[in-house]
């Protein structure tokens, strides 16, 4: 049967919303059909199983979280300083937090991945690609810091996003921004330009 690709994407997006709202146990074909406002039985025509739907949702979240080319290009402009790095990290945290249902769904999928090898494989591949893309982009941009520093920032900011989306009063927005700046300043050395300025 020939499938409508736009309809399939809409169903996967609906699955993400259901996951975020109802958790993995609430993800059924019927719930996805209702969320997507399509006739009952539509999702089951597009996905071979619930596992297939979970795996597709895992891949789709990362597609939607990935910045577009214009955003990526804008991230490469500006001075190669710790202050610019902190600004970029804050922007990423804000962008990821703005897709709150996607991130919450991803947390549900991570828990499901401990029981579903196919889903674990998809998420492992996507997360690994994301981490290495962050490392490569950072190093190629000339921003201060090495690959390990980028990975540590990645780990710390991911948990900050979890806090902001689940218990936002633990680290209010202003404090979260200050913590990102402090994190970057402690992990990254001064850029050459900043060192030169300080030695003048």
C-alpha positions as CSV (number, residue, x, y, z in Angstrom):
1,X,0.0,0.0,0.0
2,X,1.3,3.4,-1.0
3,X,1.6,5.8,2.0
4,X,1.2,9.5,2.3
5,X,4.5,10.8,3.7
6,X,2.9,14.0,5.1
7,X,0.3,11.9,6.8
8,X,2.9,9.5,8.2
9,X,4.9,12.5,9.6
10,X,1.8,13.9,11.2
11,X,1.1,10.6,12.9
12,X,4.6,10.4,14.3
13,X,4.3,14.0,15.5
14,X,1.0,13.0,17.1
15,X,2.7,10.1,18.8
16,X,5.3,12.5,20.3
17,X,2.5,14.6,21.8
18,X,0.8,11.5,23.2
19,X,4.1,10.3,24.7
20,X,4.7,13.6,26.4
21,X,1.2,13.8,27.8
22,X,0.4,10.2,28.6
23,X,3.7,8.5,28.8
24,X,4.7,5.3,26.9
25,X,1.9,3.3,28.4
26,X,-0.6,5.7,26.9
27,X,0.8,5.4,23.4
28,X,-1.7,3.4,21.4
29,X,-2.7,3.5,17.8
30,X,-6.1,4.7,18.9
31,X,-4.6,7.6,21.0
32,X,-2.4,8.6,18.0
33,X,-5.4,8.6,15.6
34,X,-7.3,10.8,18.0
35,X,-4.4,13.2,18.5
36,X,-3.8,13.4,14.7
37,X,-7.6,13.8,14.2
38,X,-7.7,11.0,11.6
39,X,-10.1,8.0,11.3
40,X,-9.6,5.1,13.7
41,X,-7.3,2.5,12.2
42,X,-5.1,5.1,10.3
43,X,-2.0,4.7,12.5
44,X,-2.2,0.9,12.3
45,X,-2.0,1.2,8.5
46,X,1.2,3.2,8.7
47,X,3.1,1.4,11.4
48,X,3.7,-2.4,11.6
49,X,3.6,-2.4,15.4
50,X,3.7,-0.2,18.5
51,X,7.5,-0.8,18.6
52,X,7.7,0.6,15.1
53,X,5.8,3.7,16.1
54,X,8.1,4.2,19.2
55,X,11.2,3.9,17.0
56,X,9.9,6.3,14.4
57,X,9.0,8.8,17.2
58,X,12.6,8.5,18.5
59,X,14.0,9.4,15.1
60,X,11.6,12.2,14.5
61,X,12.3,14.0,17.7
62,X,15.9,14.5,16.7
63,X,14.9,15.7,13.3
64,X,12.8,18.4,14.9
65,X,15.4,19.3,17.4
66,X,18.2,19.7,14.8
67,X,18.6,23.4,13.9
68,X,18.1,24.5,10.3
69,X,21.0,25.5,8.2
70,X,20.5,29.3,8.8
71,X,20.6,28.7,12.6
72,X,23.7,26.6,12.3
73,X,25.4,29.3,10.2
74,X,24.5,32.0,12.6
75,X,26.0,29.9,15.4
76,X,29.3,30.0,13.6
77,X,29.5,33.8,13.5
78,X,30.8,36.0,16.3
79,X,33.9,36.1,18.4
80,X,35.5,32.8,19.6
81,X,35.2,33.6,23.3
82,X,33.8,32.0,26.4
83,X,31.1,34.7,26.5
84,X,30.0,33.8,23.0
85,X,30.1,30.1,23.9
86,X,27.8,30.7,26.9
87,X,25.4,32.6,24.7
88,X,25.3,29.7,22.2
89,X,24.7,27.2,25.0
90,X,21.9,29.3,26.4
91,X,20.3,29.5,23.0
92,X,20.5,25.8,22.6
93,X,18.9,25.2,26.0
94,X,16.1,27.7,25.1
95,X,15.5,26.1,21.7
96,X,15.4,22.5,23.1
97,X,13.2,23.7,26.0
98,X,10.8,25.4,23.6
99,X,10.0,21.9,22.1
100,X,9.0,20.7,25.5
101,X,6.7,17.9,24.3
102,X,9.5,16.6,22.2
103,X,12.0,16.5,25.0
104,X,9.5,15.0,27.5
105,X,8.6,12.4,24.9
106,X,12.4,11.7,24.5
107,X,12.6,11.0,28.2
108,X,9.8,8.5,27.9
109,X,11.5,6.9,25.0
110,X,14.8,6.6,26.9
111,X,13.0,4.7,29.6
112,X,11.4,2.4,27.0
113,X,14.7,1.9,25.3
114,X,15.9,0.0,28.4
115,X,13.4,-2.7,27.4
116,X,13.4,-2.4,23.6
117,X,16.6,-3.2,21.8
118,X,15.5,-1.7,18.5
119,X,14.5,1.6,20.1
120,X,17.8,1.6,22.1
121,X,19.7,1.2,18.9
122,X,17.9,4.1,17.2
123,X,18.3,6.4,20.2
124,X,22.0,5.4,20.7
125,X,22.7,6.3,17.1
126,X,20.8,9.6,17.1
127,X,22.3,10.8,20.5
128,X,25.8,9.7,19.4
129,X,25.5,11.6,16.2
130,X,24.2,14.7,18.1
131,X,27.0,14.7,20.5
132,X,29.7,14.3,17.9
133,X,28.1,17.0,15.7
134,X,28.3,19.3,18.7
135,X,31.9,18.4,19.3
136,X,32.8,18.8,15.6
137,X,31.0,22.1,15.2
138,X,32.5,23.6,18.3
139,X,36.1,22.6,17.4
140,X,35.7,23.8,13.8
141,X,34.3,27.1,14.9
142,X,37.5,27.9,16.9
143,X,35.6,28.4,20.1
144,X,37.7,27.7,23.2
145,X,37.7,24.3,24.8
146,X,38.3,20.7,23.7
147,X,36.1,17.8,22.9
148,X,35.8,16.6,26.5
149,X,34.6,20.1,27.6
150,X,31.9,20.1,24.9
151,X,30.7,16.7,26.1
152,X,30.6,17.8,29.7
153,X,28.6,20.9,28.7
154,X,26.3,18.6,26.7
155,X,25.7,16.4,29.8
156,X,25.2,19.3,32.2
157,X,22.8,21.2,30.0
158,X,20.7,18.2,29.2
159,X,20.0,17.7,32.8
160,X,19.3,21.4,33.2
161,X,16.7,21.0,30.5
162,X,15.1,18.1,32.4
163,X,14.9,20.3,35.5
164,X,13.5,23.3,33.6
165,X,10.8,21.1,32.0
166,X,9.8,19.0,35.0
167,X,10.6,21.1,38.1
168,X,11.0,24.6,36.8
169,X,11.1,26.2,40.2
170,X,14.3,24.3,41.2
171,X,16.4,26.5,38.9
172,X,14.3,29.5,37.7
173,X,15.1,30.8,34.2
174,X,17.4,33.6,35.3
175,X,19.4,31.3,37.6
176,X,19.6,28.7,34.9
177,X,21.1,31.2,32.5
178,X,23.7,32.3,35.2
179,X,24.6,28.6,35.8
180,X,25.3,28.1,32.1
181,X,27.6,31.1,32.1
182,X,29.4,29.8,35.2
183,X,29.7,26.3,33.7
184,X,31.2,27.6,30.5
185,X,33.7,29.8,32.4
186,X,34.8,27.0,34.6
187,X,35.2,24.4,31.8
188,X,36.6,26.5,29.0
189,X,40.0,28.4,28.9
190,X,40.1,32.0,27.8
191,X,40.2,32.3,24.0
192,X,43.5,33.7,22.5
193,X,41.8,37.0,21.8
194,X,40.7,37.4,25.4
195,X,44.2,36.5,26.7
196,X,45.7,39.1,24.4
197,X,43.3,41.7,25.7
198,X,44.2,40.9,29.3
199,X,47.9,41.1,28.6
200,X,47.7,44.6,27.0
